[in-house]
């Protein structure tokens, strides 16, 4: 397995982020999972983690590179991670 995905694919129809690491290894991550497991202050509760849930309608609207290895995910509810 490669350390880095070979592409980053935003699938707006299925509302998933696709990360292929090779021809036989592709991960499809749902927007709700990415949004609710965010390391944001909202999810982390400013030092007291708060489980985020019930965001089944959140949409990923944009994915951007952030620094040399990270991704910035923009959601339609205004959340940026």
Order of alpha helices (4+ residues) and beta strands (2+ residues): beta-beta-beta-alpha-alpha-beta-beta
